[in-house]
Amino acid sequence: MSARIAADHTGDHNHDPEYAGRPTSNRKRTATIDSTIIHPGSVRINVQGAFIVDEEPSIPNRSAGGEGHHDTKDIRLPNHTAVVSHIAVDIGGSLAKLVYFSRERHSPDLGGRLNFVSFETDTIDACLEFMQQLKAKQLTLNGSEPGELCVMATGGGAYKYYDQIKEALGVEVLREDEMECLIIGLDFFITEMPDEVFTYSDTDPMEFAQARPDVYPYLLVNIGSGVSMIKVSGPKHYERIGGTSLGGGTLWGLLSLLTGARTFQEMLAMADRGDNSAVDMLVGDIYGSDYGKIGLKSTTIASSFGKVFKMKRHAEAEAEDGGGLANGDREETQQLEGADGPVSGRGHAFTGDDISRSLLYAISNNIGQIAYLQSEKHSLKHIYFGGSFIRGHRQTMNTLSYAIKFWSKGEKEAYFLRHEGYLGAVGAFLKRQPKNWGRRNSFEDAETFYG
C-alpha cells in the first residue's frame, strides 16, 4: 500500500521534517530508505540515507538580479564523500534548469546535496552569472579547484548558447543528447528516490507510489515549451513516438496576449482564482444537466472558450440597439477583445483569471488525451509526466490525472515527480560519473550504456 499524505506538492516540514539539523528525524528517514535498498548491486551513486529536503538553502548567493528560482526540494546525500567537479544545465525554449552538488557548510554532517535552480531562458545571462558564482566557490562547495569545473549541458540551448557558456566560464562544456538525458534522469528518480513518484487527484491530493521491480516499459510525457512523448523499453532502448506543439509555451504565449500576466507563476496563480465556466461552454449549458448515457457530467467542457463569441456578439448587439457606442461601451468592447479586466455581455462576465483557467484546462486535457492514445497504441500501462509546465500545480496535475483515468476507464494512472522539471538536467549530471557516482537498478554498466 502506498504511503498517503494530504500536503502541498512542494512539500512542507510537517510532511517531510527529516532535514539536516534534526538527527532523530534523519535516523528515522534513513531507516525508511535503507529498507528499500535490498539489492544494492553496483552502486555508483551513494544514495544510502538519501532524502528530499525542503528548507531554503544558504549557498551560494542568488544572482544579483534575483532572476533565479530555487526549488526547495534539494536531495540530501549524507553518505557521499567523493569530490564532484561538474554542474549540469538543461536549457530549453522557456527555462534553463541547473543542478549542482554542494557540501554541507557550517555543519558537522558528512555528504552533501543536489541543488536545483531554474532561470527563464530569456535571462540566460543571469544563469551564466550564477554558474560563475558556482565556479568561484568550487573549493568550498565541492572540494575541487575552480579550473576543474566542467559543465554538462543538454537541451536545445546547449547548442544555441554553447559559445556563450564557454566564453563566460572558460571551462570544458560537454553537450549531451536531450532525450537520453531525460531517460537517465527519470530512471534515476524512479529507482533511487523514495517519496519522489506520486499520483494526484482531488480526493487523494498526493499519494506516493511504491518502487516497482518492473520499471519498463513506460511512457514519458515531457511537457516543456512543446510536448514530447517517449516510449522507454529499457535503459538502452527508447523512442520518441509522438508529441504536440501545444504545450507550456502555448499557454505562456497566449496568456501573455490575453491577460496582463508576465510570468508563468503569475499565470498559474490567475488560473487558481479563475472560473472556467464563465468562458467555456459546458455539457450542462447544452443539455441543462448531465449527459449520463455517455458518461458526461454537466461540468464537462464541451467547447473551450465556447461562450466568448456569444458574449461578444451580445455586447455588439446591445451597442447597436443603443444607437452606437458610448465611452463605457467602447471600453467594454476592448475588454471583450482580450485586454485585462472583467468582460460583460447580457449579465455574464469573465476575467483574465477565467481565461487563464480555461486555457490551462484546454492544453492539459489535450495533452492527457494524446498521452492516453499513445499509451494504448504502444501497450504502455505506466505514464509519467515530467517537464517544467507542471510545476506542482494542482489544477494541472488533476486535469492530466482525470484525462488518463477517464479515457482508460480507470485502468491507468498518471504519475508525477517532485523534480519533474529537472529530468534532463539530472540525466546530464549523471552522464559524468566521478568515483562512487552512478545509478542502481536502472542499467548494469555505464560504459556499456554509453559505449
N, C-alpha and C positions, 0 to 999 in steps of 0.2 A: 504494500500500500504506500502511496506517495505521501510525503510529509506536506501538510497543508498550512498555509498562513494567509491571513487577510491583511495584506500590507501593501504599501506603495511599492511600485516596481523598482524604484531607485533604491529602496532599502532604507531601514532606519535602525537605530541602536536597540529598539525593543525587539525587533526581529533578529538582528544579527549583531549581538553585543560583543562577540568574540573578536576583538581587535587588539592591536598592540597596546600594551599598558594594563591589560587585565589578565593576569596569569591564570586565575581559576577558570575563566571563560575560555582562554586559549587551550587549556588542557582538555576541557570538555569538547571543544571543536576539533582538536587534534584527534581525540579518541574516535569521534564520529567519522572523520575522513580516513583514519588509519584502518578502520574496519571495512572500508570499501576497497582497500588495496590488498587483495587476496593473492593475486598472481603478479608480482611486480615486474617479472620479465626483465627485459633490458632497459632499465630506466635511465634515460639521458637527462631529463629534466627532473630535478629533485622536488617532487610535489608533496612529499610526506608532511603532513600537518598544514597543508595549504588551506587558505580560506579567503573569502571575499570581505574586504573591509569597506567601511562607509564614511569614515571621518575625513575632513579636509586635510590634504597633505600640507607639509610645511616646506617642501623642496620641489624644484627650485622656485624662485620667484616667477610670477607670471610676466609676460611681456609687458613692456611699458604702456602699450596702448590698451591692454586688457582684452584683446580680441579673443584670446584662447579660452576655451571652456574645458575645465577639468571635470571629468565624470568621476564622481566619488564612489567608484567601485573597483578600487585597486585590488590586486590579488597578492596576498601576503605569502611569501615563500620563506618560512622561518628556518629551513634547513639547507638552503642553497648558499654555498660559500665561495664558489668559483668566480673569478673575475669575468665581468661582462663588458665588452668594449664596443658594443654596437647599439644603435637605435633603429627603429623601423617606422616608416611613414607610408600610408596608403592615401594617395592624392586622387580624389575623384572630381567629378564635374562641379560639385557643390561644396564638399567638405574635404579637408585634409586631416587624417586621423593618425596620431602619433603614439607609439608605445615605447617605453624605455624602462630599464631596470635601475633601481636605486637601493643603496644600503639604508639601514635604519639609523639615521643620525640621532645623536643625543639619547641613545637607548642601548642598554646592555644586551639586548636581544641580538642573536645571530641572524643571518639571512638578509632578506630584503623584500622588495615588492616590485610588481609590474605596475606602472603608472599609465594612465590613459588620458590623453588630451586631444581636443579637436579644434580646428580653426576653419573658418569659411575660406574656400579656395581663393575667393576674391582678395583675401588678405594674406596671401601666401608669404608676403614679406614679414608679417608678424610671426608666422610659423617658422620661418628661417631664423628670425631673431631669437626665438625660443630655443631652437636647435643650437644656435651659437652659445647660449647660456649653458645648455647641457654639455657642450664640448668644453667650455671653460671650467666646468665643475666636475669633469670626469673623475679626477682623482678622489674627490670627496664622495661622489655618488657611487662609484663602482670600483675604485682602487686601481684604475688604469690611467695612463697619461693622455692628455687631450689629443696628441698626434696619433694615438692608436685607435681613435674613434672611426667607425665605419657606419655608413648609412645604408640600410636595406630599404629600397624603395619599390613600391608596386602601384598599380592603378595607372590610368592614362597620364596623370601628372608626373609619373616617374620618367616619362619620356619628354613631355612638354616642358617641364621645369628642370630637366637633368643638368644642363649647363649652369643654370642659376643656383642650384644647390651646391654644385662643385665649387663655383666661384665664391659663394658666401661662406662655405665651411672649410674649403681646402683639404678635404678628406676623400677617401675612396667611397664611391657611390655605386652600389650593385643594384641593377634593375631586375626584378623578379616578375614572373608571369602572374597576372592578376587572378585568373581562375584557379591556378594551382595553389596560390596563397590562400584564397578563400576556403578551399577544401581542407588544407592543412590546419588553418585556424579553427574551423568548425569541428574537425576531428579531435583537435586538442581539447576544446571545451566539452564535447560530448563524453570523451573517455577519461579526462583528467580532473574535471572540476565538479565537485558536488554542489548542489544548490545553484546550478547555472541554468539548466534547461527547465522550462516550465510551460504549463498550459494556462490559458486565461479565459475567463468568461465573467458575466455579471454575477452569476451565482457562486462561482469559485474564483475569486479575484486573482489568486496566484497559487498554483498547485505544482510543486516541484516534481519532476519526473525522475524516477529511479534510473540508474545506469542500466543499459541493456547490453547483453553479450553479443546480440545480433545487430550490430550497428548498421550494416549495409543490407540492402540498398536503401537510399533515401533521396528525397528531392530537396535541394536547397533553392529557396526563392530569395534572391538577394535584391533588396529594394533600395536603390540609391537614387540618383537623378533619373535613371531609367531602371528597368527591371530585367534581370537575367534569371533563368530557371535552369538549374544544373542537375542532371541525374548522376548520382555518385554510386557506383557499383562496388568500389573498394578504394583503398588508399592510393592505388596506382591507376584507377580507372574512373574517369569522369567525362561527361559530355554535356555541352550546352544544348538543351533540347528546345528552347524557346524563350520567350520574354515579351515585353511590351515597352513601347516608348512612353506610356502614360505612367509615370512614377512620381517620385518626390519632386523632381524638377518641374513637373507639370503643375503640381499643387502650388509650389513656391511661385512659379511664374504667373499663373492665373490669379492667385490671390494678391499678388503684387499689383495687378491691373485692376482688380475688382474691389479691393479694400485698401485701407491705409496701412496695413501691416507691412513691416520691412524686414523682419527676421522670421525664421521658421518657428522658433519658440513662441513668438507673438501670434503667429497664425494658429498654432495648436491651442494656445490659450483662448483665442477667439472661438475656435471650434468647441471648446469646453462650454462656453457660455451660450452658444447658438442653439436654435431650434430649427432643424431642417424641414419640419412640416410646414413652415412658413414659406418655403421655397420649392420643395419637392412635391410632386403630385403623388399621393399615396393611394393604395388599393381602396382604403376607406373613402377617399374623395370620389372614387368612381362608383363603387358598389354600395357605399353607405355603411358597410360593415366588413367583416372578414369574408374572404372567398374560400370557405372551408373545403370545398370539393377538391381543390387543387393545392390545399395546404398553405394558402397565403393569408397572413394576418392583415388586419385593417391598417396597421402601421408599416407594412411592407412598402418600399419605394417602387412605384410603378414607373415613374419618369423623373429622373434627376433634373432639377430646375424647371419642372413641368408647369409650375404656377406663374413663373415670371412673365412669360409672354402675355398671359391673360391679364395680369395686373397692369402691365404696361399699356395694353390695348384699352383697358377700362379707364386708366388715367387720361389717356389721349382723348377718349370719347367724352369724358367729363369736361375736359378743357374745351372741346369743340362745342358741346352743348351750352357751355357758359359764355360763348361768344368770343373765345380766344384765351390766350394765356396771360394771367396776371403774373406779377413778380413772384409770388409764392408758388404758383403752378410751374413756372419755368424752373425754379429750384428743384421742385419735386420731380419734374421730368428728367433733369440732370441726374438726380439721385437714382432714378429708375434705370438710367443708362450706365450705372456702375460705380458712381462715386460713393464715398463714405456716408454713413448716417442711415436713418430709417427710410424705407421706401413704402409709399402708400398707394392704395388703389381700392376704392369702394370698401372701406372698412378693414382691409387687410394691410399688413405692413411686414417688412422684413428688413434685417440689418446686415451689416458686414459680418457679424458673428454667425448669423444664419447661413449666409453664403459660404462661410468657411466650413461649417459642419457639413453642409450639403456636398461640397466638393470633396471633402475628406472621405465621406461615405462613398461617393461615386468612384473615386480612384481605388479605395481599399476593396470595395465589392468587386470591381473589375479584376483586380489582381488575384483576389481569392478564388474567383470562378475559373480564371485561366489556370491557376495553380492546381485546382482540383482536376480539371480536364487533362492536364499534363500528367498528373499522378495516375489517373485512370488509364490513359493511353500507354503508359510505360509500367503499369502494375507496381506502383510505389505506394506503400502504406504510410510511411512516415514523412511528414512535410515540415521542414524547418524554415522559419522566416528570419532573415537577417538583413542588415543594412541600416543606414542612418535615417531612413524615412520613419522607422517605428519609434525610436527614442523612448521606449517605455510608456507610450501614450495609450491610455486605457481605451479610448474610443477606437483607435486604430487596431489595437490587438483584438478587441471584442468583435469588431467588424470582420476581420480576417478569420477569426475563430468561427464565427457564426456562418460565414460563407462556406467554410470547409465542412462543418457539421451538417449544414442544410443540404448541400449538394450530394454529400456522401451518405445522407440519411443516418448520420451518427456513427458511421463505421470508421471515420478518420478524424484525426485531431490536428490542429495547428500547434506547432511547438515554437517557443520563443526563447531568446537567450538574454541574460542580463548584460552581456557585452556584444549585443547584436551588431553594432556599428563598427566593430574592431576585428572582424574575422580576417580580413585581408592583411591588416597591419600585424596581427599576432602571427599569422602564417608567414609573413615576410621575416618577422623577428626570429621565428624558429628555423628558418632556412639556413641561418648562420649558427652553427652549433659549437660553442666552446665546450670545454671539458664539463661533463656531467649534465649537459643540456640535451633535451630531446623529448620524445613523447612515448607514452606507454600504450600498448594495445592497438594503436592506430596504424603502425606499419612496423615491419620486422627489422629493417635496417635502412638507415638514412641513405647510405651510399647506393644501395640497391634501388631505392625510390628515385633518387635524383640522377643516377648514372645512365 
